[in-house]
Amino acid sequence: MDRRYFMKMVVAGASVLAMAGSLMAATSGTSDARIETRVKELLSKMTLDEKIEQMTAEPAYKILEHALGYGKYSTFNTPANKRLDIPGIRFIDGPRGANFKGSTGFPASPARGASWDVQLSERVGQAMGYEMRAQGANFTAAVCINIIRHPSWGRAQETFGEDPYHIGRMGVGFLTGLQDHVMACAKHFTANNIDESRMFVDIRMDERTLREVYLPHFKMCVEAGVASIMSAYNDVNGKLCAHNEHLLRDILKEDWGFKGFVISDFGTAVEDTVEAANAGLDIEMPVELFYGKRLKKAVLAGKVSEQVIDEAATRILRQKLRFYHLENRTDYDRNKVAGPEHTALAREVEQKGIVLLKNENSALPLISEKIKKIAVIGGLANKANLGDKGSSSIRPPYVITPLKGIKNKAGDSIKVAYESGLNPSRARRIAKGADAVIVVAGFTWKDEGEGNDRESLNLSREDEELIKAVAAESDRCIVVLESGSAITMESWKDKVEAILMAWYPGMEGGNAIADILFGDINPSGKLPLIFPKSADQLFEFDNKAKTVEYNRYHGYRYFDKNGLEPEFPFGFGLSYTEYKYGNLRLNRKKIGKSGNIKVKVDVTNVGKMAGEEIVQLYIGYNSPGVDRPVKDLKGFERIALDPGETGTVSIEVKAGDLAYYNAERGAWEVEEIEYIVYVGPSSSQEDLLSETFKVSGL
C-alpha cells in the first residue's frame, strides 16, 4: 500500500449484525460446503449494482479525507450491504502493528525473520489481529512477503528476509495468527523489490525464475488459507500486476486453486477498468476510480461479462462468510491494546530477533558486578527509531529507547553517561573513562522506507568516524545497529569488540537490547539475509530504470554461485554459549519422486549458558541436468538446550520440494540424481555437516 488517506471509522456493522436470521449469520462455524451454498443463495438475491459494490471501495471524493488521517482513527472501507446483511471491508495495514494510534509497536519484520521462530510469528499475528479487530478493522494487508532481492530496497524492513522458503514459513505463521481475528492479505504480488521506480518499472524474468524464486512463498500462504492477495504496482513481463492475467488467473486462481479475492495496491496500481476486471482483480482499493460506475458501464457495454462480476463477488462473499462469526463477537477488550501481554511479546520478539555478529575477548555479556560506568554514544541511542513512516507506520503509546533500556538495567549501581556524538571530542573523553562503550548507530525512515530506497549500505560518514574515534579509547566497544536491512562495516568492524544487529526494535526495543547486553537473555537470532563486505559484491541496484531483468540468483545463492565470501553469511548468528553438531543421519539413502526422507542431527550445548540454537537444513545437487543453486534452504528448527545437554532435531524433506520448474513442459520435475543434505548453524559451507541420498523412480 502506498498512500495514507483518511476515512471515517466504520461502526455501522453493529445494527446490521443483529439480524440473526440472515444468510450471513447462518454460516457461522459451518463447513466449506455450507459456505458455498450460502454464497450461491446470496449471489442469486443480488443485483448487478450490489455485486459491483462488493468490488468497489468508497467514493473518490473521500481521497482528501483519506490523506488527512488514515490509521489515527479510521479504516479503509468498502460498503456494507444492509439489505442482505453483508458486512463491508474495514481495512487496516501494519506489518509492525496495527496502524491505529496507540497500538503495540512490534519490531520490524526482519527482526521477526531473524528469530526463525514460526510459533512466535503466529503469536505476533494473534496479538496484532486482536488489536485490529478490537479497534474496528476486519481485514489487513500486514503480511508483506516480498523478497529482499537487494539490501538497498527501502521496504526490506517490511518483510522477513531474502529466502522464499524462510519467508513462506514465517509468513504462514503470521497470517495464521492474524486470521484468528481478521481476514489477512499477503502482498505484493509479485516481484516488488524496488521502491523508487515501483510505479513504472517493468520486471522481466523467465517463467522458471518467476515460479522458483518470486512465487513459492505466496503459494505457501495460499495453501495455508490466506483470505486475500494484493497485486503490486510494478509490471511483470510487460503487464501491470493488477492487469496481469497470467499472474492472477493462470497461476493464482487456476494453478494454485486460490479461493480468496485479489485487491489492488493503493492509488495508482490500476490503470484500466476492463483490463483489471478481466485479468482477475476482484476489489479496487482504496477509493472508486476504475470500478463502481465505470465497471457497470463496461458490463453493460459487453466489455466485461457478468460472469466475471459473479466470480469476483463469489470470492469476496466466500471470505466474508468464512470470517463472519467474528463480526458478532463482543468480547474484544480495547484495554488489551498495547497492554502488558502484547508489550511483553514485543520485547520477546526483539530478544529473539537481535543477532550477535561479533563478540571478541568476551566483551559481552556485561557483568553488572564488574562494571561501574558505561558510556552510551550516538544520536539513535536516545531516539524512538521504529522504522518507516509510510503505510507500515506505527504509533505506540510509548517507546523504550536503547539509552532508557540500558539505564533501566543499570539501575543505581552503574553510572550511565550519554553523549549524542555531535561533539566527537566529548564522546572520546566519556569513552576513555568508561568500563564499556556502547555506540548506537544505523538508519532511520529518512534513509530507507516506502518510496525511498537506501543510497548506501555503509553507515553515514559521521557514524563511522564516531565509532572509530571512541573505539580507539576503549578495549570494550560495542556497536548496536538499527536498520531494516544489511549494513556494510569493513571500515570499522575490526576496531570494535562486539556488534549487535537490533533492526528497528519496536516499542520495547531498548529493554530487549539491554537484556541481551547484560546477559539476561542469550542471543539466538540468525541473519535472514546475507551481509556483504561491500556493495561491490552485489549486482547493480538500479531504482531509476524502466526495465530490470531478474534472474534466479540473489542473496546467499548469488554468493555461492559466484564464489564470494560475505561479511556475515545468511543464517549466521553468535551466542553466549557454543553448540556442537554431530551424528547427521538419514532414515533412508534412496527415495522415489513421491517419497520423503527424515534428517536427524544431534546438537550439544558445550558452553556454560542455556540457549536456543537454530538448526538449518540445505539441499545441494550432484550433477543436475539443469542449472541449480549450490544449495537451497529446505528446513529449519529451533532447539533449546541447557549447558551440557544434547538434543536431536528431526526435519523431513519431501522429494517434491526438490523439483525445478520445467518451463517448456509447464510442470515441476524432480530430477533422478544424487542430492546433498547440509545441516548446520548457518549457510556457510565450512559450518555444515553433509550426507547424500538419491531420488529414483516413483
Helices and strands as residue ranges (DSSP letters): H 13-17, G 25-27, H 32-45, H 48-54, E 56-58, G 60-62, H 63-69, E 76-77, E 90-92, H 109-115, H 118-134, E 139-144, G 154-158, H 164-178, E 183-189, E 202-204, H 207-209, I 210-214, H 216-223, E 228-231, E 235-236, E 239-240, G 241-243, H 245-245, I 246-255, E 261-263, H 273-279, E 284-287, H 293-300, H 306-322, G 324-328, G 334-336, H 340-353, E 355-359, G 368-370, E 373-377, G 379-382, H 402-410, E 415-419, H 424-432, E 436-442, H 461-471, E 477-482, G 493-495, E 498-501, H 509-517, G 535-537, E 547-549, H 555-562, E 579-586, E 590-591, E 596-605, E 611-622, E 632-641, E 646-654, G 655-658, E 660-662, E 667-669, E 674-680, G 685-687, E 689-695
